[in-house]
Amino acid sequence: MLKLYGYWRSSAAYRVRIALNFKGLDADLLSVHLVKDGGEQHKADYAKINPQELVPTLVDIDDSGNEFVLSQSMAILEYLEDCYPQSALLPTEAKSKAHVRALALSIACEIHPLNNLKVLQYLAGEIGIADEAKSVWYHHWIHEGFGALEQQLEKHAGRFCFGDSVSLVDLCLIPQVYNAHRFKVDLTCYPNILRVTENCNQLDAFIQAMPENQFDAS
Ligand SMILES: N[C@@H](CCC(=O)N[C@@H](CS)C(=O)NCC(=O)O)C(=O)O
């Protein structure tokens, strides 16, 4: 049995929701409200499960009731891929697999952490920057990351980010695009990113994982 601690607007949890849907896996979705009362991720109960105080966390419970608890969305995606290989999210050929990982990590490691909630809260709080400067920061890192990704998609993309099969790259891209729209970033100069996004968002696995379709959306 699988349990996923997440939050409707969390892009890292969104990646995992898409994977679960794509692979046809049932999971209990548990909501950790990232904003209410200073953020439930910081409460002692959840910090015991995930000391980094971030979502997502996956819990895989075996038939004997043993719990395997895993943090970090990219590790969770690789774990799901290893345990549930149906509807593969990684190519089998070594060079293609390495490219998919590199593209996925270019979003997960180079864009997402700079624009995460705790970073934006720190900029606005401790550093004291105004909303306008925070928006400049956000847009800057999206454009830097998406500019490089767009060039790589020119070479690698088909219907999806890497050829014509859904891969880990799409699972990272779609939540990041959702976030970019939320922060009003103009993406019209990224035709490959927009085309792939449109193709992904026609698939059930992606539709069901959308933030607005989550039980805890408010
Ligand atoms: N590298 C981590 C990032 C996780 C992460 O940053 N999660 C965000 C939501 S997308 C979060 O829990 N933020 C809470 C906070 O910033 O306090 C992963 O991929 O799982």
The ligand as a Gaussian input file, in Angstrom:
#p B3LYP/6-31G(d) Opt

LIG

0 1
 N       14.106000      18.522000      -3.794000
 C       12.871000      18.287000      -3.114000
 C       12.095000      19.583000      -3.040000
 C       10.862000      19.456000      -2.194000
 C       10.240000      20.799000      -1.988000
 O       10.909000      21.830000      -2.109000
 N        8.953000      20.801000      -1.688000
 C        8.285000      22.055000      -1.459000
 C        6.965000      22.098000      -2.188000
 S        7.227000      21.996000      -3.943000
 C        8.008000      22.233000       0.005000
 O        7.666000      21.289000       0.694000
 N        8.182000      23.460000       0.500000
 C        7.933000      23.768000       1.852000
 C        8.706000      24.953000       2.289000
 O        9.377000      25.564000       1.456000
 O        8.621000      25.264000       3.476000
 C       12.053000      17.232000      -3.860000
 O       12.221000      17.118000      -5.054000
 O       11.269000      16.512000      -3.225000

